[in-house]
Amino acid sequence: MFNIIFIGAPGVGKGTQSAFIEKDYSIAHIATGDMLRKNIEDGTELGKTAKSYMDKGELVPDSLVIDMLNERIQKDDCKNGFMLDGFPRTMEQAKELDKILAKLNHKIDAIIDIYASDEIIIKRLLNRGRADDNEETIKNRIKVFESQSKPVLDFYKDKVKIIKIESVGTPEEVYAKIKKELDLIKK
Ligand code: B4P
């Protein structure tokens, strides 16, 4: 099993890089943002609640996201390993993830701390233009990342290998840096 967590600001390239990893390492890509957007599209109760937070660039309440993740991580396609893209985003989520993984007897092999300047992030997201990619919401998402998600890195500091990657250059160039580090761990 090979299990990875991506931690990084909105639009820094977590989803983009996860797609490369999924292909090369044959592990499941679990993107909580994608799962929430699918719920919105399907008009589920979870989707209706999530939308009101996502539209403002706020985090969806922990209990909802944790239940969703707990169910997802036990699916068959995670047997070879998984990559968490966008989870955990709060200390509460990180603590609950520890409990979920202990029960399943799984561990995290590496955390990828992916970063870029606010200027680069804003430019990329405005370019993408998803429903929550307007300047006001993006700035709030960056603020929420700094206050609620960045502390999660401290939580893992002495427990898991943290790989720090600057997300500048083309997606392929960024991935080459990530792959080099992951291969050292996986060998
Ligand atoms: P997410 O869906 O996780 O979205 P994100 O952080 O905005 O994007 P990501 O970092 O994956 O960027 P991407 O690769 O797509 O979250 C959205 C919302 O869902 C949150 O605000 C929150 O409300 C909610 N949510 C999700 N998880 C949650 C949780 N655990 N708890 C509570 N709430 C949760 O890249 C962005 C753009 O940049 C793309 O257009 C891409 O093509 C481009 N790009 C990437 N790398 C590039 C590069 N190297 N060069 C040029 N462009 C690049």
Boltz pocket constraint, residues with backbone or C-beta under 6 A from the ligand:
constraints:
  - pocket:
      binder: B
      contacts: [[A, 8], [A, 9], [A, 10], [A, 11], [A, 12], [A, 13], [A, 14], [A, 15], [A, 16], [A, 17], [A, 32], [A, 33], [A, 34], [A, 36], [A, 50], [A, 53], [A, 54], [A, 57], [A, 58], [A, 59], [A, 60], [A, 61], [A, 65], [A, 85], [A, 86], [A, 87], [A, 88], [A, 89], [A, 93], [A, 124], [A, 125], [A, 127], [A, 128], [A, 141], [A, 167], [A, 168], [A, 169], [A, 170], [A, 171], [A, 172], [A, 174]]
      max_distance: 6.0
